[in-house]
Amino acid sequence: QGSLIACEFLLQNGADVNQRDIRGRAPLHHATYLGHTGQVCLFLKRGANQHAVDEDGQDPLSIAVQAANADIVTL
């Protein structure tokens, strides 16, 4: 819960929901890898690019499918 509140705070104060790290992963990629459904939903509502691919060519949906995370796949 705390990290979801922190994410919302950061986004409300100008954080870029599509900012990439050195591996080309955005917050949506990380939340998907970790199975944080609430964060995934928040990032999507805030305009996260669901089609963005990382350096491995993976988009968030393919990550969720590989992890068999049905909650995220169906968002």
Biopython code that builds the backbone (N, CA, C, O; Angstrom):
import numpy as np
from Bio.PDB.StructureBuilder import StructureBuilder

atoms = [
    (1, "GLN", "N", (0.825, -1.196, 0.000)),
    (1, "GLN", "CA", (0.000, 0.000, 0.000)),
    (1, "GLN", "C", (0.865, 1.255, 0.000)),
    (1, "GLN", "O", (0.592, 2.198, -0.742)),
    (2, "GLY", "N", (1.899, 1.270, 0.821)),
    (2, "GLY", "CA", (2.743, 2.447, 0.922)),
    (2, "GLY", "C", (3.394, 2.824, -0.391)),
    (2, "GLY", "O", (3.468, 4.004, -0.731)),
    (3, "SER", "N", (3.863, 1.842, -1.128)),
    (3, "SER", "CA", (4.530, 2.163, -2.386)),
    (3, "SER", "C", (3.538, 2.689, -3.424)),
    (3, "SER", "O", (3.907, 3.501, -4.273)),
    (4, "LEU", "N", (2.307, 2.244, -3.366)),
    (4, "LEU", "CA", (1.281, 2.757, -4.281)),
    (4, "LEU", "C", (1.009, 4.234, -3.990)),
    (4, "LEU", "O", (0.866, 5.040, -4.910)),
    (5, "ILE", "N", (0.941, 4.573, -2.726)),
    (5, "ILE", "CA", (0.739, 5.968, -2.332)),
    (5, "ILE", "C", (1.932, 6.811, -2.761)),
    (5, "ILE", "O", (1.765, 7.932, -3.242)),
    (6, "ALA", "N", (3.133, 6.275, -2.587)),
    (6, "ALA", "CA", (4.342, 6.996, -3.002)),
    (6, "ALA", "C", (4.352, 7.213, -4.510)),
    (6, "ALA", "O", (4.712, 8.293, -4.979)),
    (7, "CYS", "N", (3.961, 6.203, -5.265)),
    (7, "CYS", "CA", (3.907, 6.337, -6.727)),
    (7, "CYS", "C", (2.917, 7.416, -7.134)),
    (7, "CYS", "O", (3.211, 8.237, -8.002)),
    (8, "GLU", "N", (1.753, 7.417, -6.516)),
    (8, "GLU", "CA", (0.743, 8.431, -6.831)),
    (8, "GLU", "C", (1.275, 9.823, -6.508)),
    (8, "GLU", "O", (1.097, 10.756, -7.290)),
    (9, "PHE", "N", (1.923, 9.961, -5.363)),
    (9, "PHE", "CA", (2.499, 11.250, -4.977)),
    (9, "PHE", "C", (3.513, 11.724, -6.010)),
    (9, "PHE", "O", (3.479, 12.879, -6.435)),
    (10, "LEU", "N", (4.413, 10.838, -6.411)),
    (10, "LEU", "CA", (5.440, 11.206, -7.388)),
    (10, "LEU", "C", (4.821, 11.608, -8.725)),
    (10, "LEU", "O", (5.245, 12.586, -9.340)),
    (11, "LEU", "N", (3.827, 10.861, -9.167)),
    (11, "LEU", "CA", (3.174, 11.182, -10.438)),
    (11, "LEU", "C", (2.442, 12.523, -10.367)),
    (11, "LEU", "O", (2.456, 13.295, -11.326)),
    (12, "GLN", "N", (1.807, 12.792, -9.236)),
    (12, "GLN", "CA", (1.106, 14.068, -9.071)),
    (12, "GLN", "C", (2.077, 15.245, -9.051)),
    (12, "GLN", "O", (1.695, 16.385, -9.317)),
    (13, "ASN", "N", (3.332, 14.956, -8.733)),
    (13, "ASN", "CA", (4.331, 16.017, -8.629)),
    (13, "ASN", "C", (5.333, 16.005, -9.775)),
    (13, "ASN", "O", (6.462, 16.475, -9.630)),
    (14, "GLY", "N", (4.914, 15.467, -10.912)),
    (14, "GLY", "CA", (5.688, 15.622, -12.131)),
    (14, "GLY", "C", (6.570, 14.470, -12.554)),
    (14, "GLY", "O", (7.283, 14.593, -13.550)),
    (15, "ALA", "N", (6.555, 13.356, -11.844)),
    (15, "ALA", "CA", (7.362, 12.209, -12.277)),
    (15, "ALA", "C", (6.850, 11.706, -13.628)),
    (15, "ALA", "O", (5.646, 11.713, -13.889)),
    (16, "ASP", "N", (7.764, 11.276, -14.470)),
    (16, "ASP", "CA", (7.426, 10.788, -15.813)),
    (16, "ASP", "C", (7.090, 9.301, -15.742)),
    (16, "ASP", "O", (7.952, 8.478, -15.437)),
    (17, "VAL", "N", (5.838, 8.962, -16.025)),
    (17, "VAL", "CA", (5.387, 7.574, -15.946)),
    (17, "VAL", "C", (6.068, 6.688, -16.990)),
    (17, "VAL", "O", (6.049, 5.463, -16.870)),
    (18, "ASN", "N", (6.663, 7.297, -18.004)),
    (18, "ASN", "CA", (7.334, 6.527, -19.051)),
    (18, "ASN", "C", (8.859, 6.649, -19.014)),
    (18, "ASN", "O", (9.532, 6.288, -19.980)),
    (19, "GLN", "N", (9.406, 7.156, -17.906)),
    (19, "GLN", "CA", (10.863, 7.268, -17.766)),
    (19, "GLN", "C", (11.490, 5.878, -17.820)),
    (19, "GLN", "O", (11.000, 4.945, -17.183)),
    (20, "ARG", "N", (12.565, 5.746, -18.575)),
    (20, "ARG", "CA", (13.223, 4.446, -18.740)),
    (20, "ARG", "C", (14.511, 4.373, -17.928)),
    (20, "ARG", "O", (15.172, 5.386, -17.702)),
    (21, "ASP", "N", (14.861, 3.165, -17.493)),
    (21, "ASP", "CA", (16.153, 2.947, -16.847)),
    (21, "ASP", "C", (17.173, 2.514, -17.904)),
    (21, "ASP", "O", (16.877, 2.543, -19.098)),
    (22, "ILE", "N", (18.356, 2.117, -17.475)),
    (22, "ILE", "CA", (19.413, 1.792, -18.441)),
    (22, "ILE", "C", (19.103, 0.548, -19.264)),
    (22, "ILE", "O", (19.731, 0.320, -20.298)),
    (23, "ARG", "N", (18.151, -0.250, -18.822)),
    (23, "ARG", "CA", (17.742, -1.444, -19.577)),
    (23, "ARG", "C", (16.483, -1.201, -20.401)),
    (23, "ARG", "O", (15.908, -2.131, -20.965)),
    (24, "GLY", "N", (16.066, 0.051, -20.463)),
    (24, "GLY", "CA", (14.895, 0.396, -21.260)),
    (24, "GLY", "C", (13.574, 0.071, -20.595)),
    (24, "GLY", "O", (12.533, 0.044, -21.251)),
    (25, "ARG", "N", (13.613, -0.174, -19.300)),
    (25, "ARG", "CA", (12.389, -0.532, -18.580)),
    (25, "ARG", "C", (11.780, 0.689, -17.909)),
    (25, "ARG", "O", (12.464, 1.475, -17.253)),
    (26, "ALA", "N", (10.487, 0.820, -18.093)),
    (26, "ALA", "CA", (9.718, 1.901, -17.477)),
    (26, "ALA", "C", (9.080, 1.375, -16.182)),
    (26, "ALA", "O", (9.138, 0.177, -15.908)),
    (27, "PRO", "N", (8.479, 2.254, -15.396)),
    (27, "PRO", "CA", (7.812, 1.798, -14.178)),
    (27, "PRO", "C", (6.797, 0.677, -14.422)),
    (27, "PRO", "O", (6.640, -0.215, -13.589)),
    (28, "LEU", "N", (6.113, 0.727, -15.564)),
    (28, "LEU", "CA", (5.139, -0.325, -15.879)),
    (28, "LEU", "C", (5.813, -1.687, -16.009)),
    (28, "LEU", "O", (5.264, -2.691, -15.557)),
    (29, "HIS", "N", (6.989, -1.735, -16.618)),
    (29, "HIS", "CA", (7.737, -2.992, -16.713)),
    (29, "HIS", "C", (8.060, -3.526, -15.315)),
    (29, "HIS", "O", (7.842, -4.703, -15.026)),
    (30, "HIS", "N", (8.580, -2.650, -14.454)),
    (30, "HIS", "CA", (8.991, -3.077, -13.114)),
    (30, "HIS", "C", (7.800, -3.552, -12.284)),
    (30, "HIS", "O", (7.880, -4.585, -11.620)),
    (31, "ALA", "N", (6.705, -2.808, -12.317)),
    (31, "ALA", "CA", (5.520, -3.208, -11.560)),
    (31, "ALA", "C", (4.988, -4.547, -12.058)),
    (31, "ALA", "O", (4.518, -5.367, -11.269)),
    (32, "THR", "N", (5.061, -4.765, -13.369)),
    (32, "THR", "CA", (4.604, -6.029, -13.945)),
    (32, "THR", "C", (5.508, -7.174, -13.512)),
    (32, "THR", "O", (5.020, -8.224, -13.096)),
    (33, "TYR", "N", (6.828, -6.981, -13.606)),
    (33, "TYR", "CA", (7.775, -8.007, -13.150)),
    (33, "TYR", "C", (7.503, -8.408, -11.706)),
    (33, "TYR", "O", (7.572, -9.587, -11.359)),
    (34, "LEU", "N", (7.193, -7.424, -10.867)),
    (34, "LEU", "CA", (7.007, -7.675, -9.440)),
    (34, "LEU", "C", (5.589, -8.123, -9.088)),
    (34, "LEU", "O", (5.319, -8.483, -7.942)),
    (35, "GLY", "N", (4.684, -8.104, -10.066)),
    (35, "GLY", "CA", (3.311, -8.535, -9.824)),
    (35, "GLY", "C", (2.494, -7.550, -9.008)),
    (35, "GLY", "O", (1.549, -7.944, -8.324)),
    (36, "HIS", "N", (2.846, -6.275, -9.073)),
    (36, "HIS", "CA", (2.139, -5.245, -8.315)),
    (36, "HIS", "C", (0.966, -4.708, -9.141)),
    (36, "HIS", "O", (1.080, -3.696, -9.832)),
    (37, "THR", "N", (-0.144, -5.406, -9.050)),
    (37, "THR", "CA", (-1.314, -5.095, -9.869)),
    (37, "THR", "C", (-1.812, -3.666, -9.657)),
    (37, "THR", "O", (-2.180, -2.993, -10.619)),
    (38, "GLY", "N", (-1.827, -3.204, -8.426)),
    (38, "GLY", "CA", (-2.282, -1.848, -8.141)),
    (38, "GLY", "C", (-1.428, -0.800, -8.825)),
    (38, "GLY", "O", (-1.947, 0.174, -9.370)),
    (39, "GLN", "N", (-0.122, -0.999, -8.796)),
    (39, "GLN", "CA", (0.776, -0.060, -9.463)),
    (39, "GLN", "C", (0.596, -0.122, -10.977)),
    (39, "GLN", "O", (0.591, 0.913, -11.644)),
    (40, "VAL", "N", (0.449, -1.320, -11.517)),
    (40, "VAL", "CA", (0.226, -1.458, -12.962)),
    (40, "VAL", "C", (-1.019, -0.673, -13.364)),
    (40, "VAL", "O", (-0.998, 0.068, -14.347)),
    (41, "CYS", "N", (-2.087, -0.833, -12.615)),
    (41, "CYS", "CA", (-3.336, -0.120, -12.903)),
    (41, "CYS", "C", (-3.129, 1.393, -12.820)),
    (41, "CYS", "O", (-3.600, 2.132, -13.684)),
    (42, "LEU", "N", (-2.431, 1.848, -11.792)),
    (42, "LEU", "CA", (-2.152, 3.277, -11.637)),
    (42, "LEU", "C", (-1.358, 3.809, -12.819)),
    (42, "LEU", "O", (-1.703, 4.848, -13.383)),
    (43, "PHE", "N", (-0.294, 3.101, -13.198)),
    (43, "PHE", "CA", (0.548, 3.574, -14.298)),
    (43, "PHE", "C", (-0.230, 3.618, -15.615)),
    (43, "PHE", "O", (-0.058, 4.542, -16.409)),
    (44, "LEU", "N", (-1.081, 2.623, -15.844)),
    (44, "LEU", "CA", (-1.891, 2.629, -17.062)),
    (44, "LEU", "C", (-2.862, 3.807, -17.066)),
    (44, "LEU", "O", (-3.038, 4.468, -18.090)),
    (45, "LYS", "N", (-3.489, 4.066, -15.923)),
    (45, "LYS", "CA", (-4.415, 5.204, -15.824)),
    (45, "LYS", "C", (-3.700, 6.525, -16.044)),
    (45, "LYS", "O", (-4.295, 7.489, -16.526)),
    (46, "ARG", "N", (-2.423, 6.567, -15.691)),
    (46, "ARG", "CA", (-1.636, 7.796, -15.826)),
    (46, "ARG", "C", (-0.926, 7.892, -17.172)),
    (46, "ARG", "O", (-0.078, 8.763, -17.363)),
    (47, "GLY", "N", (-1.268, 7.000, -18.111)),
    (47, "GLY", "CA", (-0.757, 7.122, -19.472)),
    (47, "GLY", "C", (0.506, 6.351, -19.785)),
    (47, "GLY", "O", (1.197, 6.672, -20.751)),
    (48, "ALA", "N", (0.825, 5.341, -18.993)),
    (48, "ALA", "CA", (2.014, 4.535, -19.284)),
    (48, "ALA", "C", (1.875, 3.869, -20.651)),
    (48, "ALA", "O", (0.794, 3.415, -21.026)),
    (49, "ASN", "N", (2.967, 3.817, -21.377)),
    (49, "ASN", "CA", (2.984, 3.192, -22.701)),
    (49, "ASN", "C", (3.032, 1.676, -22.533)),
    (49, "ASN", "O", (4.076, 1.113, -22.204)),
    (50, "GLN", "N", (1.908, 1.028, -22.757)),
    (50, "GLN", "CA", (1.832, -0.421, -22.568)),
    (50, "GLN", "C", (2.518, -1.204, -23.681)),
    (50, "GLN", "O", (2.686, -2.418, -23.573)),
    (51, "HIS", "N", (2.913, -0.517, -24.747)),
    (51, "HIS", "CA", (3.576, -1.180, -25.869)),
    (51, "HIS", "C", (5.088, -0.983, -25.866)),
    (51, "HIS", "O", (5.776, -1.472, -26.763)),
    (52, "ALA", "N", (5.611, -0.276, -24.873)),
    (52, "ALA", "CA", (7.052, -0.008, -24.807)),
    (52, "ALA", "C", (7.814, -1.310, -24.579)),
    (52, "ALA", "O", (7.446, -2.113, -23.721)),
    (53, "VAL", "N", (8.872, -1.511, -25.350)),
    (53, "VAL", "CA", (9.695, -2.711, -25.176)),
    (53, "VAL", "C", (11.018, -2.337, -24.520)),
    (53, "VAL", "O", (11.564, -1.259, -24.757)),
    (54, "ASP", "N", (11.523, -3.249, -23.692)),
    (54, "ASP", "CA", (12.811, -3.031, -23.040)),
    (54, "ASP", "C", (13.932, -3.548, -23.934)),
    (54, "ASP", "O", (13.681, -3.942, -25.073)),
    (55, "GLU", "N", (15.154, -3.550, -23.436)),
    (55, "GLU", "CA", (16.295, -3.968, -24.263)),
    (55, "GLU", "C", (16.226, -5.441, -24.654)),
    (55, "GLU", "O", (16.910, -5.872, -25.583)),
    (56, "ASP", "N", (15.401, -6.214, -23.947)),
    (56, "ASP", "CA", (15.219, -7.627, -24.289)),
    (56, "ASP", "C", (14.059, -7.831, -25.260)),
    (56, "ASP", "O", (13.735, -8.963, -25.618)),
    (57, "GLY", "N", (13.435, -6.729, -25.687)),
    (57, "GLY", "CA", (12.314, -6.816, -26.615)),
    (57, "GLY", "C", (11.005, -7.191, -25.956)),
    (57, "GLY", "O", (10.074, -7.624, -26.635)),
    (58, "GLN", "N", (10.916, -7.032, -24.636)),
    (58, "GLN", "CA", (9.714, -7.422, -23.908)),
    (58, "GLN", "C", (8.861, -6.208, -23.572)),
    (58, "GLN", "O", (9.362, -5.194, -23.085)),
    (59, "ASP", "N", (7.570, -6.326, -23.838)),
    (59, "ASP", "CA", (6.643, -5.301, -23.384)),
    (59, "ASP", "C", (5.968, -5.807, -22.101)),
    (59, "ASP", "O", (6.065, -6.994, -21.790)),
    (60, "PRO", "N", (5.297, -4.943, -21.365)),
    (60, "PRO", "CA", (4.697, -5.370, -20.101)),
    (60, "PRO", "C", (3.719, -6.540, -20.229)),
    (60, "PRO", "O", (3.674, -7.399, -19.348)),
    (61, "LEU", "N", (2.944, -6.588, -21.302)),
    (61, "LEU", "CA", (2.003, -7.699, -21.461)),
    (61, "LEU", "C", (2.731, -9.026, -21.593)),
    (61, "LEU", "O", (2.327, -10.012, -20.977)),
    (62, "SER", "N", (3.788, -9.070, -22.377)),
    (62, "SER", "CA", (4.521, -10.335, -22.523)),
    (62, "SER", "C", (5.162, -10.751, -21.205)),
    (62, "SER", "O", (5.275, -11.942, -20.919)),
    (63, "ILE", "N", (5.581, -9.780, -20.407)),
    (63, "ILE", "CA", (6.136, -10.086, -19.083)),
    (63, "ILE", "C", (5.060, -10.716, -18.204)),
    (63, "ILE", "O", (5.316, -11.710, -17.525)),
    (64, "ALA", "N", (3.859, -10.142, -18.214)),
    (64, "ALA", "CA", (2.757, -10.669, -17.405)),
    (64, "ALA", "C", (2.348, -12.061, -17.862)),
    (64, "ALA", "O", (2.045, -12.919, -17.033)),
    (65, "VAL", "N", (2.334, -12.295, -19.168)),
    (65, "VAL", "CA", (1.982, -13.619, -19.697)),
    (65, "VAL", "C", (3.015, -14.647, -19.259)),
    (65, "VAL", "O", (2.654, -15.735, -18.811)),
    (66, "GLN", "N", (4.300, -14.314, -19.384)),
    (66, "GLN", "CA", (5.359, -15.247, -18.974)),
    (66, "GLN", "C", (5.270, -15.583, -17.495)),
    (66, "GLN", "O", (5.559, -16.708, -17.086)),
    (67, "ALA", "N", (4.867, -14.599, -16.693)),
    (67, "ALA", "CA", (4.749, -14.818, -15.250)),
    (67, "ALA", "C", (3.414, -15.455, -14.876)),
    (67, "ALA", "O", (3.159, -15.725, -13.703)),
    (68, "ALA", "N", (2.561, -15.696, -15.875)),
    (68, "ALA", "CA", (1.225, -16.259, -15.656)),
    (68, "ALA", "C", (0.437, -15.423, -14.648)),
    (68, "ALA", "O", (-0.268, -15.964, -13.796)),
    (69, "ASN", "N", (0.564, -14.108, -14.754)),
    (69, "ASN", "CA", (-0.141, -13.205, -13.856)),
    (69, "ASN", "C", (-1.443, -12.759, -14.524)),
    (69, "ASN", "O", (-1.489, -11.742, -15.216)),
    (70, "ALA", "N", (-2.489, -13.537, -14.300)),
    (70, "ALA", "CA", (-3.774, -13.293, -14.960)),
    (70, "ALA", "C", (-4.372, -11.948, -14.574)),
    (70, "ALA", "O", (-5.022, -11.306, -15.399)),
    (71, "ASP", "N", (-4.164, -11.508, -13.336)),
    (71, "ASP", "CA", (-4.718, -10.223, -12.908)),
    (71, "ASP", "C", (-4.180, -9.080, -13.761)),
    (71, "ASP", "O", (-4.928, -8.177, -14.136)),
    (72, "ILE", "N", (-2.893, -9.117, -14.067)),
    (72, "ILE", "CA", (-2.288, -8.056, -14.865)),
    (72, "ILE", "C", (-2.617, -8.233, -16.343)),
    (72, "ILE", "O", (-2.868, -7.250, -17.041)),
    (73, "VAL", "N", (-2.620, -9.464, -16.826)),
    (73, "VAL", "CA", (-2.923, -9.717, -18.241)),
    (73, "VAL", "C", (-4.297, -9.169, -18.600)),
    (73, "VAL", "O", (-4.486, -8.650, -19.700)),
    (74, "THR", "N", (-5.252, -9.276, -17.696)),
    (74, "THR", "CA", (-6.628, -8.883, -18.003)),
    (74, "THR", "C", (-6.924, -7.405, -17.770)),
    (74, "THR", "O", (-8.055, -6.968, -17.982)),
    (75, "LEU", "N", (-5.937, -6.630, -17.339)),
    (75, "LEU", "CA", (-6.192, -5.193, -17.103)),
    (75, "LEU", "C", (-6.463, -4.463, -18.393)),
    (75, "LEU", "O", (-6.696, -3.254, -18.381)),
]
sb = StructureBuilder()
sb.init_structure("model")
sb.init_model(0)
sb.init_chain("A")
sb.init_seg("    ")
for serial, (resi, resn, name, xyz) in enumerate(atoms, 1):
    if name == "N":
        sb.init_residue(resn, " ", resi, " ")
    sb.init_atom(name, np.array(xyz, "f"), 0.0, 1.0, " ", f" {name:<3s}", serial, name[0])
structure = sb.get_structure()
